Amino acid sequence: MSLEAKVGAFVVAGFALIGTAIFLLGDLSLEKRYTLYVSFRDVANLTKNAPVKLSGVEVGQVRDILLSDGRAKVIASIRKGVDIYQDAQFTVGSTGIIGSKYLEVSQGHPSAGVIAAESTVMGTDPVSIEKAMTQALGSLEKIMKELSEDGPRGSLTSNLKDTVANVRELTANLNDLIATAKPSLTNTMERFDQISDKLDKVLAKSDQMMTGLSTDKGTVGALLHDEKMKEDVKETVASVKEAAATAKDVFGRITQFRVYWNLDWRYEHAVRTSRADIGLKISPREGRYYYIGGSNLGNVSDERRGTDYAQFNRVDALLGWERGPFDLAAGVIRSGGGGRLSVTPFYQHPIGKKFSLVAQGYDFGRNRVVQGRKFDHPQYDVGLLARINRYLGIGARVEDLQETKRYQSWVNVTFEDQDIAYLFGVISFGAAGTKGRSKK
């Protein structure tokens, strides 16, 4: 190759290298692009050749930034084939607080349509970091000023100072308290440890004892597993049960009796003379009773008034049953055989139960002469008794319906005597034998 050819080749290669460098350093591109114009009031230091990113992907470049009608006009070069929809949002983004700026495009919806090339769209002004920091500092200064102002209870800062001082004082007091109480707490914890050790020992001994009881080893275990001892224990338990049953029976017998005194005062108007009856009603159990007493009590030597045919100092001895409204008794009435029936028709009514009808018949074989008058019919008496309270009752009765038909006013007094009831209970228990068992 001649010298001229070598020089020519060298020059051509040098121009090729220079062109390549210009192409690379000049950020030239051969791809096809279209242009969009984005208008801002403030581009916040966005510069020429800054990238354009759609959804975070670089799709173009800011080709230039101009001022037009008092606004910043950003000329964006977008790679062809990248469609940006009408409702897309344009703003200035940043890679960091002090990072580089770029034109950020938030893609819209396809239904809004594609922005045509050479169109001008309005961008959303970015928030300037400097302005934001200035506003933040202003707000902070305002807050500090408000905190320093005096309120109804002083300024907040002074209150915070006082609070901090109080907290320090409280902490110091707590430290003093802990220092003072620390010896006592230490002693208490040591005491707890000692108690815990003792409880552990007690539990250990309990385990040993239970182990011994479960086997025939040891004194207690041997006793529990000894057959003779078991029989003795069974007999002892049986004896205790029998003694308890006997005691229960004794107390039952002593307390099951109920005894009532019964006093009847009758005034016979025909002869203007009163008569008195007294007796004991002994109830060994519910619904059953015995009655024993005397009737027409008086002195036989007293002078009689008019045609008084009553016989003095008669005996009453009856066996009675009580069922619902009925009170039936049979035996001896005024020393003659007979029976008595008392009926309380409304015995379940709180008022009606106070009224009772009484009828009795006795001395069915009567055939005697009294005060010159012959009596040869049985004696029948009827009456009505109304109870004023549990102790007192008043009424009226007609006696000897088949002979003299004497009308009488009637007062009845009844009350319970628990002392005599206990006496009957004790006597009944003694009469039942040494065991005192009930023969129910």
Secondary structure, DSSP 4 states (H G I P E B T S, - for coil): --HHHHHHHHHHHHHHHHHHHHHHHTT---S-EEEEEEEES--TT--TT-EEEETTEEEEEEEEEEEETTEEEEEEEEETT---BTT-EEEEEESSSSS-EEEEEE---GGG-BPPTT-EEEPBPPPPHHHHHHHHHHHHHHHHHHHHSEETTEEHHHHHHHHHHHHHHHHHHHHHHHHHHHHHHHHHHHHHHHHHHHHHHHHHHHHHHHHHHHSS-SHHHHHHH-HHHHHHHHHHHHHHHHHHHHHHHHHHHHHH-EEEEEEEEEEETTTTEEEEEEEEEEEEETTEEEEEEEES-S-TTSPPPSS----SSEEEEEEEEEETTEEEEEEEETTEEEEEEEE-TTTTSTTGGGEEEEEEEE-TT--EEETTEEE-S-EEEEEEEEESSSSEEEEEEEE-TTTT-EEEEEEEEEEE-HHHHHHHHHHHHHHT-SS-----
